[in-house]
Amino acid sequence: MIRTLLLLTAAAASLCAQAATSIAELKQLTEKEPQNGAAWFRLGDALLAAGQFEDAVPAFQQARQKGFQPPVTSVRILRAFVL
C-alpha cells in the first residue's frame, strides 16, 4: 500500500514538473508567435492541467480571438471559470 502511494506521488510530481516545463515553453512560443492560436490554446490547456485556472482564461481568450477552434475554445473558457 505504501509503495503504491509513493509511486503515485512520484508520478504526480513528474506530471507537475512536465506541466511547468510545457507552460514555460508555450509562453515563449506565444511571445515569439503571438498570432499562433494553437499555441495559445495549448498554453490554456497546460495551465488548466496545472490548476492555474485564472491564468488559463486569458490564454483561451487569445486563442479564440485568433480564430482557433472558437466553439471548443469557448467551452474551455467556461471550464476554467467553473473549476
Backbone as ProteinMPNN parsed JSONL, in Angstrom:
{"seq_chain_A": "MIRTLLLLTAAAASLCAQAATSIAELKQLTEKEPQNGAAWFRLGDALLAAGQFEDAVPAFQQARQKGFQPPVTSVRILRAFVL", "coords_chain_A": {"N_chain_A": [[0.824, -1.197, 0.0], [1.841, 1.302, 0.887], [3.981, 1.508, -0.86], [2.637, 1.744, -3.308], [1.368, 4.21, -2.947], [3.617, 5.86, -2.789], [4.629, 5.541, -5.368], [2.533, 6.641, -6.867], [2.606, 9.269, -5.921], [5.121, 10.049, -6.834], [4.689, 9.877, -9.584], [2.742, 11.864, -9.906], [4.212, 14.121, -9.17], [6.06, 14.151, -11.222], [4.394, 14.661, -13.425], [3.536, 17.246, -12.744], [5.943, 18.641, -12.91], [6.442, 18.308, -15.624], [4.262, 19.703, -16.655], [4.875, 22.289, -15.799], [7.184, 22.752, -17.285], [6.134, 22.585, -19.869], [4.372, 24.761, -19.812], [6.158, 26.915, -19.552], [7.571, 26.668, -21.98], [5.493, 27.01, -23.833], [4.661, 29.599, -23.228], [6.899, 31.017, -24.087], [6.705, 30.433, -26.81], [4.276, 31.687, -27.486], [5.04, 34.302, -27.098], [6.934, 34.626, -29.106], [5.415, 34.021, -31.338], [2.803, 35.583, -31.475], [0.387, 35.475, -32.885], [-0.316, 32.876, -33.121], [-2.775, 30.85, -32.728], [-3.161, 28.172, -31.986], [-1.01, 27.689, -30.271], [-1.65, 29.38, -28.144], [-3.986, 28.108, -27.318], [-3.011, 25.576, -26.506], [-1.39, 26.437, -24.433], [-3.35, 27.37, -22.665], [-4.599, 24.897, -22.097], [-2.46, 23.573, -20.812], [-2.149, 25.202, -18.579], [-4.639, 24.805, -17.361], [-4.374, 22.07, -16.708], [-2.401, 22.283, -14.823], [-3.748, 23.412, -12.788], [-4.006, 26.136, -12.762], [-6.27, 27.984, -13.114], [-7.312, 30.647, -13.372], [-5.313, 31.86, -14.868], [-5.493, 30.436, -17.182], [-7.741, 31.315, -18.549], [-7.263, 33.906, -19.938], [-5.426, 32.94, -21.827], [-6.935, 31.134, -23.336], [-8.817, 32.958, -24.279], [-7.225, 34.504, -25.955], [-6.617, 32.549, -27.872], [-9.157, 32.132, -28.962], [-9.681, 34.692, -30.01], [-7.819, 34.671, -32.009], [-8.997, 33.023, -33.738], [-8.865, 30.28, -33.395], [-10.388, 27.305, -33.325], [-13.083, 28.245, -32.302], [-15.616, 27.288, -31.014], [-14.761, 25.116, -29.371], [-12.769, 26.338, -27.879], [-14.272, 28.222, -26.498], [-15.745, 26.56, -24.811], [-13.66, 25.59, -23.225], [-12.951, 27.936, -21.909], [-15.225, 28.357, -20.349], [-15.02, 26.05, -18.76], [-12.689, 26.622, -17.324], [-13.595, 28.763, -15.775], [-15.507, 27.475, -14.22], [-14.056, 25.606, -12.784]], "CA_chain_A": [[0.0, 0.0, 0.0], [2.71, 2.482, 0.963], [4.75, 1.562, -2.114], [1.736, 2.258, -4.333], [1.203, 5.646, -2.694], [4.863, 6.52, -3.165], [4.692, 5.555, -6.832], [1.551, 7.62, -7.345], [3.122, 10.59, -5.586], [6.224, 10.321, -7.764], [4.101, 10.111, -10.902], [2.088, 13.172, -9.873], [5.275, 15.134, -9.174], [6.612, 14.171, -12.575], [3.429, 15.365, -14.276], [3.574, 18.669, -12.4], [7.177, 19.186, -13.478], [6.241, 18.36, -17.07], [3.326, 20.798, -16.933], [5.6, 23.553, -15.629], [8.067, 22.886, -18.443], [5.277, 22.874, -21.019], [3.87, 26.127, -19.668], [7.258, 27.839, -19.866], [7.854, 26.587, -23.417], [4.373, 27.588, -24.564], [4.708, 31.051, -23.042], [7.929, 31.502, -25.009], [6.183, 30.328, -28.169], [3.265, 32.73, -27.713], [5.754, 35.578, -27.204], [7.572, 34.656, -30.429], [4.37, 33.922, -32.356], [1.571, 35.984, -30.797], [-0.801, 35.191, -33.687], [-0.467, 31.42, -33.172], [-3.919, 30.468, -31.898], [-2.963, 26.818, -31.44], [-0.091, 27.797, -29.133], [-2.423, 29.947, -27.033], [-4.904, 27.069, -26.853], [-2.209, 24.577, -25.773], [-0.995, 27.079, -23.176], [-4.53, 27.305, -21.798], [-4.748, 23.513, -21.638], [-1.391, 23.283, -19.854], [-2.476, 25.925, -17.351], [-5.743, 24.072, -16.73], [-3.829, 20.837, -16.144], [-1.596, 22.649, -13.656], [-4.631, 24.001, -11.79], [-3.91, 27.595, -12.828], [-7.499, 28.265, -13.851], [-7.438, 32.074, -13.704], [-4.341, 32.166, -15.917], [-5.897, 29.738, -18.402], [-8.789, 32.074, -19.24], [-6.736, 34.815, -20.968], [-4.793, 32.176, -22.908], [-8.019, 30.658, -24.2], [-9.399, 34.12, -24.953], [-6.32, 34.826, -27.057], [-6.812, 31.525, -28.907], [-10.437, 32.403, -29.617], [-9.514, 35.915, -30.807], [-7.013, 34.324, -33.189], [-9.832, 32.179, -34.584], [-8.554, 28.866, -33.224], [-11.495, 26.461, -32.857], [-13.888, 29.053, -31.378], [-16.538, 26.587, -30.108], [-14.015, 24.328, -28.383], [-12.089, 27.294, -27.013], [-15.289, 28.8, -25.614], [-16.039, 25.55, -23.782], [-12.512, 25.563, -22.31], [-13.059, 29.138, -21.067], [-16.254, 28.05, -19.342], [-14.467, 25.048, -17.845], [-11.75, 27.303, -16.425], [-14.381, 29.541, -14.819], [-16.218, 26.566, -13.307], [-13.099, 24.95, -11.886]], "C_chain_A": [[0.87, 1.264, 0.0], [3.511, 2.623, -0.319], [3.902, 2.148, -3.237], [1.543, 3.76, -4.171], [2.456, 6.421, -3.087], [4.997, 6.605, -4.679], [3.734, 6.577, -7.419], [2.016, 9.045, -7.069], [4.241, 10.987, -6.536], [5.685, 10.63, -9.161], [3.442, 11.486, -10.966], [3.125, 14.294, -9.902], [5.889, 15.264, -10.557], [5.688, 14.917, -13.524], [3.423, 16.856, -14.002], [4.818, 19.327, -12.991], [7.056, 19.307, -14.991], [5.31, 19.507, -17.437], [4.037, 22.139, -16.822], [6.531, 23.811, -16.81], [7.256, 23.254, -19.676], [4.773, 24.309, -20.976], [4.955, 27.126, -20.05], [7.55, 27.855, -21.366], [6.733, 27.231, -24.238], [4.302, 29.101, -24.393], [5.753, 31.668, -23.97], [7.416, 31.498, -26.438], [5.158, 31.423, -28.453], [3.904, 34.121, -27.771], [6.383, 35.728, -28.587], [6.539, 34.706, -31.551], [3.015, 34.303, -31.748], [0.287, 35.714, -31.586], [-1.099, 33.701, -33.784], [-1.567, 30.981, -32.207], [-3.77, 29.1, -31.266], [-2.041, 26.857, -30.221], [-0.814, 28.37, -27.914], [-3.368, 28.904, -26.436], [-4.159, 26.032, -26.019], [-1.725, 25.149, -24.441], [-2.162, 27.045, -22.192], [-4.75, 25.912, -21.245], [-3.705, 23.16, -20.584], [-1.666, 23.971, -18.514], [-3.641, 25.264, -16.615], [-5.225, 22.835, -16.025], [-3.025, 21.113, -14.878], [-2.44, 23.284, -12.55], [-4.588, 25.513, -11.745], [-5.084, 28.138, -13.658], [-7.629, 29.727, -14.277], [-6.48, 32.477, -14.823], [-4.724, 31.523, -17.248], [-6.886, 30.559, -19.221], [-8.222, 33.033, -20.288], [-6.057, 34.084, -22.125], [-5.857, 31.663, -23.876], [-8.685, 31.817, -24.94], [-8.535, 34.551, -26.132], [-6.51, 33.827, -28.202], [-8.093, 31.796, -29.688], [-10.346, 33.648, -30.5], [-8.72, 35.652, -32.079], [-7.773, 33.387, -34.129], [-9.567, 30.694, -34.453], [-9.726, 28.139, -32.566], [-12.402, 27.18, -31.853], [-14.861, 28.275, -30.49], [-15.82, 25.816, -29.0], [-13.333, 25.253, -27.377], [-13.077, 27.931, -26.034], [-15.651, 27.836, -24.493], [-14.904, 25.494, -22.76], [-12.54, 26.788, -21.384], [-14.082, 28.9, -19.962], [-15.745, 27.063, -18.314], [-13.532, 25.719, -16.843], [-12.5, 28.131, -15.374], [-15.047, 28.647, -13.782], [-15.252, 25.939, -12.311], [-12.506, 25.995, -10.983]], "O_chain_A": [[0.651, 2.178, -0.795], [3.702, 3.734, -0.813], [4.389, 2.955, -4.029], [1.554, 4.498, -5.156], [2.366, 7.512, -3.652], [5.431, 7.626, -5.211], [4.08, 7.295, -8.357], [1.833, 9.93, -7.905], [4.3, 12.13, -6.991], [6.172, 11.538, -9.834], [3.569, 12.192, -11.966], [2.934, 15.302, -10.583], [6.199, 16.367, -11.006], [6.147, 15.718, -14.339], [3.317, 17.654, -14.934], [4.749, 20.44, -13.511], [7.511, 20.289, -15.577], [5.545, 20.207, -18.422], [3.829, 23.026, -17.65], [6.653, 24.943, -17.28], [7.648, 24.136, -20.441], [4.754, 24.993, -21.999], [4.696, 28.076, -20.788], [7.754, 28.917, -21.954], [6.999, 27.917, -25.225], [3.92, 29.81, -25.325], [5.517, 32.719, -24.566], [7.657, 32.44, -27.194], [5.166, 32.021, -29.529], [3.369, 35.019, -28.421], [6.371, 36.812, -29.171], [6.754, 35.346, -32.58], [2.172, 33.433, -31.53], [-0.798, 35.724, -31.005], [-2.044, 33.306, -34.466], [-1.318, 30.767, -31.021], [-4.204, 28.886, -30.134], [-2.268, 26.138, -29.248], [-0.618, 27.904, -26.791], [-3.532, 28.82, -25.219], [-4.623, 25.65, -24.945], [-1.656, 24.434, -23.441], [-1.977, 26.726, -21.017], [-5.053, 25.751, -20.063], [-4.024, 22.524, -19.58], [-1.442, 23.391, -17.451], [-3.63, 25.174, -15.388], [-5.588, 22.571, -14.879], [-2.974, 20.281, -13.972], [-1.915, 23.653, -11.499], [-5.081, 26.118, -10.793], [-4.9, 28.674, -14.751], [-8.012, 30.013, -15.411], [-6.804, 33.342, -15.636], [-4.331, 32.001, -18.311], [-6.871, 30.505, -20.45], [-8.659, 32.985, -21.438], [-6.102, 34.543, -23.266], [-5.693, 31.752, -25.093], [-9.073, 31.673, -26.1], [-9.054, 34.92, -27.186], [-6.557, 34.22, -29.368], [-8.117, 31.703, -30.915], [-10.874, 33.66, -31.611], [-8.916, 36.318, -33.096], [-7.263, 33.004, -35.182], [-9.995, 29.916, -35.306], [-10.011, 28.345, -31.386], [-12.484, 26.78, -30.692], [-14.936, 28.57, -29.297], [-16.224, 25.859, -27.838], [-13.322, 24.982, -26.176], [-12.744, 28.151, -24.87], [-15.842, 28.254, -23.351], [-15.156, 25.364, -21.562], [-12.191, 26.685, -20.208], [-13.838, 29.202, -18.794], [-16.007, 27.219, -17.121], [-13.577, 25.418, -15.65], [-12.084, 28.19, -14.216], [-15.143, 29.01, -12.609], [-15.585, 25.761, -11.139], [-11.67, 25.677, -10.137]]}, "name": "protein", "num_of_chains": 1, "seq": "MIRTLLLLTAAAASLCAQAATSIAELKQLTEKEPQNGAAWFRLGDALLAAGQFEDAVPAFQQARQKGFQPPVTSVRILRAFVL"}
